[in-house]
């Protein structure tokens, strides 16, 4: 795989195709739960012909209310640790898994900027989680730095795809 940061949406085509191929080979379906990427992960997957065999659904849960209503994330959890946290990313991924027919779910929540960061959670802070049935949910914490909004979102999508591939390498499929 290419270590060069993605520059555009089109840069994901080979990686998205690899994710789709791996899901097909394992007979698995994926769901996405996206906040800061606003549906880019699901969008990139569905650019691939034949992705309907492996993409179950995508949740765009940009607001805290959407995270709670669509994914079952506890409002108390969001209040106590903040929407941009590992705990919320895990709850989002597990919620996407339980509110879908998917076998694997990826979630992302972060601060893409240019504003909205803090000392504790600066711009470029992103939390991802991958949930699979019968496995502990994996959390990935990224610090992409105070870069452009597009750069942070594109790097998040790339990280999501590599995280899905990593998780798929650990499961036997159906």
KEKOL-539461 format. One line per field, with one value per residue (C-alpha): residue in one letter; x, z, y. Coordinates in steps of 0.02 Angstrom, whole numbers, plus 50000, padded with zeros to 5 digits. Example, Ala and Ser with C-alpha at 12.3 -4.5 7.8 and 13.67 -1.06 7.14 Angstrom:
<pts>
aa c(a; s)
x c(50615; 50684)
z c(50390; 50357)
y c(49775; 49947)
</pts>
This chain:
<pts>
aa c(x; x; x; x; x; x; x; x; x; x; x; x; x; x; x; x; x; x; x; x; x; x; x; x; x; x; x; x; x; x; x; x; x; x; x; x; x; x; x; x; x; x; x; x; x; x; x; x; x; x; x; x; x; x; x; x; x; x; x; x; x; x; x; x; x; x; x; x; x; x; x; x; x; x; x; x; x; x; x; x; x; x; x; x; x; x; x; x; x; x; x; x; x; x; x; x; x; x; x; x; x; x; x; x; x; x; x; x; x; x; x; x; x; x; x; x; x; x; x; x; x; x; x; x; x; x; x; x; x; x; x; x; x; x; x; x; x; x; x; x; x; x; x; x; x; x; x; x; x; x; x; x; x; x; x; x; x; x; x; x; x; x; x; x; x; x; x; x; x; x; x; x; x; x)
x c(50000; 50052; 50115; 50088; 49945; 49790; 49765; 49589; 49440; 49502; 49658; 49548; 49491; 49627; 49613; 49422; 49427; 49541; 49421; 49273; 49372; 49421; 49243; 49179; 49309; 49254; 49068; 49052; 48958; 49013; 48924; 48998; 48962; 49038; 49048; 49195; 49204; 49021; 48996; 49160; 49204; 49040; 49045; 49217; 49165; 49009; 49114; 49173; 49068; 48994; 49004; 48818; 48865; 48965; 48905; 48753; 48729; 48811; 48762; 48812; 48798; 48872; 48772; 48774; 48587; 48611; 48743; 48617; 48461; 48534; 48672; 48615; 48765; 48723; 48700; 48779; 48935; 48947; 48926; 49055; 49197; 49149; 49096; 49277; 49340; 49387; 49238; 49115; 49202; 49186; 49002; 48971; 49051; 48959; 48797; 48821; 48849; 48694; 48584; 48629; 48650; 48838; 48973; 49099; 49076; 49195; 49164; 49252; 49235; 49356; 49400; 49435; 49450; 49494; 49423; 49343; 49499; 49562; 49722; 49658; 49584; 49672; 49620; 49672; 49620; 49523; 49459; 49411; 49342; 49314; 49183; 49160; 49042; 49123; 49280; 49335; 49310; 49473; 49506; 49628; 49679; 49755; 49836; 49844; 49899; 49827; 49817; 49681; 49508; 49520; 49688; 49623; 49465; 49560; 49689; 49545; 49465; 49633; 49657; 49480; 49515; 49680; 49594; 49456; 49587; 49684; 49527; 49478; 49649; 49604; 49434; 49392; 49230; 49075)
z c(50000; 49971; 50124; 50038; 50117; 50008; 49909; 49845; 49856; 49702; 49797; 49894; 49747; 49761; 49951; 49948; 49815; 49926; 50073; 49964; 49896; 50072; 50136; 49988; 50015; 50196; 50158; 50275; 50272; 50342; 50420; 50449; 50586; 50538; 50619; 50560; 50391; 50354; 50252; 50154; 50209; 50150; 49996; 49947; 49972; 49866; 49724; 49697; 49580; 49673; 49842; 49870; 49914; 50064; 50119; 50231; 50282; 50334; 50479; 50469; 50650; 50649; 50797; 50973; 50959; 50803; 50892; 51029; 50922; 50780; 50868; 51049; 51117; 51292; 51307; 51480; 51403; 51277; 51416; 51529; 51405; 51252; 51080; 51023; 51131; 51122; 51227; 51109; 50955; 51031; 51074; 50896; 50816; 50931; 50900; 50712; 50728; 50834; 50727; 50562; 50478; 50466; 50530; 50554; 50589; 50583; 50674; 50671; 50777; 50779; 50759; 50577; 50606; 50565; 50736; 50877; 50956; 51133; 51228; 51277; 51105; 50972; 50790; 50706; 50852; 50784; 50867; 50765; 50821; 50735; 50805; 50754; 50830; 50962; 50973; 51080; 50992; 50936; 50965; 50862; 50921; 50789; 50803; 50625; 50678; 50641; 50453; 50329; 50358; 50195; 50242; 50412; 50337; 50197; 50318; 50429; 50284; 50240; 50422; 50426; 50276; 50345; 50512; 50427; 50331; 50491; 50580; 50432; 50437; 50613; 50572; 50476; 50400; 50368)
y c(50000; 50178; 50274; 50442; 50541; 50544; 50703; 50673; 50558; 50463; 50409; 50286; 50182; 50047; 50035; 50036; 49899; 49797; 49816; 49763; 49614; 49558; 49574; 49473; 49336; 49318; 49331; 49479; 49644; 49812; 49959; 50131; 50257; 50424; 50593; 50699; 50610; 50641; 50482; 50483; 50306; 50232; 50342; 50279; 50098; 50119; 50191; 50012; 49907; 49759; 49844; 49814; 49635; 49693; 49866; 49851; 50033; 50194; 50304; 50486; 50541; 50714; 50778; 50707; 50679; 50573; 50468; 50433; 50412; 50308; 50212; 50206; 50301; 50357; 50546; 50531; 50454; 50596; 50725; 50643; 50607; 50711; 50657; 50650; 50508; 50327; 50279; 50362; 50289; 50115; 50145; 50208; 50054; 49935; 50031; 50020; 49833; 49807; 49922; 49837; 49669; 49694; 49578; 49719; 49904; 50052; 50216; 50384; 50539; 50684; 50866; 50908; 51095; 51225; 51271; 51175; 51104; 51125; 51093; 50920; 50883; 50985; 50996; 50834; 50723; 50574; 50416; 50263; 50096; 49929; 49812; 49630; 49504; 49393; 49502; 49646; 49812; 49891; 50076; 50181; 50355; 50469; 50640; 50706; 50880; 51050; 51030; 51069; 51000; 50902; 50826; 50768; 50693; 50605; 50532; 50473; 50379; 50299; 50248; 50177; 50067; 50003; 49970; 49869; 49769; 49737; 49677; 49566; 49482; 49420; 49344; 49187; 49251; 49147)
</pts>
